Amino acid sequence: MEKIRLGKTNLLVTRSAFGALPVQRLGKEEGAALLYRAYENGINFFDTANGYSDSEEKIGLALSKVRDQVIIATKTGSSTPDLFWKHLELSLTRMKTDYIDVYQFHNPRTPHGDEMVACMVKAKEQGMIRHIGVTAHRLDTATAEVESGIYETMQYPLSALSSERDLDLVRLCREKDVGVIAMKALSGGLLTSAAPSMAFLRQFDNVVPIWGFQRDSELDEVLQLEKNPPALDDAMMARIQADRAQLAGDFCRACGYCQPCPAGIKIETCARMPLLLRRAPFQNFMSDGVRADMENIENCIHCDACKGRCPYSLDTPKLLRAALEDYRAFRAEKLGAGN
């Protein structure tokens, strides 16, 4: 599989990487098997986080015996030095390794100050980590972090839907020799094929998408595309423009930072329901269980916590209300009144 240099880290990583957030939803043996299968088929870069429940443990189970042949990135959401060191020791233990290749601050709301950066530098000096990275969902925060000169990698949402402002960040990273790790390449599942984003992001030889794999079929799709990478030709651009037209405006990216909801609303699914109904077989969302989840929006207590946490500055309660009204109308149209 083709590899590229990940900015000033000088790490050579495969052009498609494994995003290990979804494997937390699998059993340990099943998740480990999927991770190892990706390695066997040539993927050498794996990204996870301390906060992804047992994802790190599954990486340790799957890849510890081939540790010198893989590159592992993980993240800490710590905001104090004590928690930083606790997270780092825990990640090393879980993944059965003596070092982490890329250790990232996990989506800080504002760039970290000197105290936290000093922790990263000390961990690097001690050989516990090899390179210092950061993740961001807000463009202004990401830009400031790249401009700081502190970070060797930037992880940011990038896909075929990315705007010119997003692509300006990619260009800035090239100028600063900061490696770009692209999360949300399928825009939280709203893009139903990996081909458009692979073709679009492959324009930039400093960008590595981390695909969120949960099934063999998802891994197989990317592996097949890597064998014959899709071209960004007129037909592909027309497909991308059609997606952009349908997904224009505010929509939930399913990043999960709005959770937990005190009313138990499944925000990541419910807020995206109008798009899911029209971009996937709608029958998947007509069950009594899904209907109950949607109707639970009525129990919103209007605390606005989700709105305050959203890295995309979405008015989440407004999106949820609109999604419920749309769902009721769509269900009545497809199943008849009273259903």
N, C-alpha and C positions, 0 to 999 in steps of 0.2 A: 504494500500500500504506500502511496506517495506520502512523503513527509515534508514539513516545512519548519523553518527556524522560528521559534516562539520569542521573537523580539530579542532583547538584550540578555535573556536567560541563556541563549544559545542552545536550548533544548530542541532536539529534533522530534517533533510530534506528528502523528498521522493527521492528515487533513480532515478526517472525521474522528471525533473523540466520543467517549462514552460518558453521558451525563447520568450519574447514579442516584439521582433523587427517586425515580420511580421504583427502583429495586427494593426500596423499603416496604413496598406493598406486597412483595413476594415472600414466600417461606425462605428460610436461610439456605437450604440446599438448592432450591430452585433459583434464587437470586445469584448465588455463587456460581451455579452452572452457566447462567447467562453471561456473567462477567467473564468467566474463563473461555467461553465460546467466542466472545468478542476478541479476546487476546489471541486465541488460536487462529483466528481469521485475519490477524494483522493489526488490529487496533492496539496502540501502545499508550494512549493517554486517557486517564480516568479521573473524573471530577466528582467530588462529593462534598459533604459538609458535616461538621459536628452535630448540627441540629437535625439531620435527616435520619432520625431514630437509629435503626441498626444498619444503615447503609455502609458505614465504615467497617463494621464487623464482617459484613459479607465480602467486602473488598479484601480484608485480611484473610478470610477463609479461602477465597478464590485465587488470590494473586501473591500471597506471601512467599510461595516457593519459586516464583519467577520475578521476585521483586526487582532484581537488577536489570530486567528487560522491559519494565514498564515505568511510566511517569505518572505520579499521583499528585493531584491537587485536592486540597480540602480547605475548609473555611472555619473561622471562629467569629461568633457574634459577640465576643467579649467587649466590655467597655471599661474594665479595670485590669490592672496588671495581674492581680491574684487570679481572676477568672481566665485571663489569657493563658497563664501557665497551666492551670487546671485543664483547660480545653486542649492544649497542645499535648500534654502527657496522656490524656484520655484518647486522643486521636492516634497517637503512636501505639498505644497499647491495643486499641481496637484493630488497627490495621497490621499489627505484628511487624512493625518496621522500626528502624532506628532514626529514620529521617523522612521528611515530607519534601517533595520536589518543589511544589508551589504552595505556600501558605497564604491564604487570602483573608483580609478583613471582609466580613459578610455584610454587605449593604449598609454601611454606616450612613445615618441620616445626613451628617456633615463630616467633612474630612477629619480624621483622627488627629489629635494633638501630639506633641513631642513625646509624652509619657508612653503612649501606646506604640508609637513608631519605634521608640527605643527598645521595647520588648521584642519586636520583630527583628531589629538589628542584632540584639544580643542572642536571640535564638539562632540566627544565621551564623553568627560568629562561633557559636558552640556546636554547629553542625547538625542541629536538630531540624532545621529547614535549609533548603538550598536557595530559594528565591522568594521574593516578597511580592504579593499581589493584592488586589482589592476587587470587589464587585460593586456594581451600582445599577440602579434602575432610573435614577434621575440624571438627565443629561448635564445639568449645571454642576452637580456633584462630581460626576464622572470626569468632566472637563477639568475641574479644579484639581482632582487627584492626579490626572495625567500631567498637568502643568507643574505639579509639585516636584517632580523629579524623583520621588520616593519609590514609586512602584515599577516593577518589571513587567507586570501583566495587568490588564484591565478586562474584567468580565462584565459584559453588557448585553442587553437584549438586541439581537440583530436577526433579521430575516428578509425575505423578499418584500416585506411591507415597509422596510426601514425608510425613513425620510432622508432628505439631503442633509439635514442637521445631524442626524445619526451618523451618516457617512462622513461628515466633517470630523467627527470624533475618531473614526477609523483612520482618516488621513492625518490627524494630529498624532495618533499613536504611531503611525509610520514615521513621522518626523522626529518623534522622541524615542523611537526604537522600543516602544512598549508593545509586547505581544498582546493580541486581541483574542479573547475567548468569547465566542458568541453563544449566549444562552437564548432560550425561547426561539429557536430557529423555526419551529412550527407555530409560533405565536400562541403558545398555550393550547395547541391542538386544533386551532381554527383553520390552519392550513392542513389539508388532508393528504398531501403528498410532500415528500422531502425534496423532490426534484427541483421545484422552482427556487427554493431557498439555497439548495446546493449550487445550482447554476449561478444564482445572483451573488452569493457570498464568495464564490470561487474567483470572482473578479479581483479579489483582494488577497494577495499572497501572504498577508500578515494576520489573517483571520482563520481561526479554528472553531467550527461549530461543535458544540457538545450536544449530541442527540440524546434525548431522554428515553432510554430503552426500558420496556417492561415486558415485551414479548419477543419470541424468536422471529416472528413475522416482521416486526419493526426493525430488528437488527438485520434481517435478510434484505430488506428494502434498501438500506443504506449500503450494505456490502455490495449488492448488485450495481447500485449507482456508482460506487467507487471503481468498479471494474470498467465502466464505460461512462465517465462523468457527463452529465447533461450539459448541452451547450446553451448559452444565453443568446439564442437566435430570435428572430422576429416572432416565431410561434410561441416561444417561451415568454417573451416580453408581453405578448398579448394575453397570455394566461395570467401573468403577474398583475397586469393592469386590471383584469377582470376581478381578481381577488381584492385588489386595492379599492376598487369601486364599491364592492360589496361590504368591505370592512372599514370604510371611511368613517371617521369620527371616533367618538369615545367607545371603547369596548374593554372588557375585563381580560387581562392577559393570564389569569389563573396563577399568579405568582404566590398567592397564599399569605401575603403579609397582612391582610385584613383580619385574619383569623387569630384567636377564636372569637366567635360571635356569642354574646351572652344569651341570645335567644335560640341558639343552636341552628341558625340558618346556614345552609351549605352555600356560602357566597360564591365560591369559585365556579360551581356548576350553575347555580340559579341566575347569577348576573349575566351569564353567557347564553342562557337558554334560547333567546330569539335567534342567535346565530347557529347554535347547535341544531335547532329544529330544521334549519334550511341548508346546513352543510353536511349533514349526516342523515342516515335513515331515521325519519321522524318517529317511526314506530318504537325505537329504542327508548323514547322519552314519554310514552303514553301510559306507562304502568301506574298502578295505584301508588306505588312507593315514590315515584318521581313526582306525581301529582301532590302527594302529601308534603314532599320537600318544598315544592313551589308554594303551596298554600301556607306553609309555615312563615312565609314572608310577612303575612298578616300579623305575626307576633313580634315584629320589629319593635324595640322599645325606644328607638330614635335616640340612642346614646351618641351616635355619630363617631364611635370609635373606629369603625371600618373606614370611614371617610378620612379620618385623620392619619390612618396608617398607610393609605394607598400611595405607593411611590409614583403613580401616574396622575395623582391629583384628581381622581374621578369622584363624582358625587355618587358614591356607592348606594346609599339608600334610594336615591332617585332612579338609578339603573335597576335596582331590584323591583321597585314598584312598577316600572314600565315593563319589566320582564314578566311579572306576574299577570298583568293585564293582557300582554301579548300571548302568553301561554294559554290563558283561559279562552281567548278568541280563537287561537289556532286549534286548540283541542275541540272546541265546539264545531268548528268548520270540518275537521277531519272525522270526528266521532259522532257528531250530532249534539244538539242542545241537551243539557242535563247530564252529559258525561264528563 
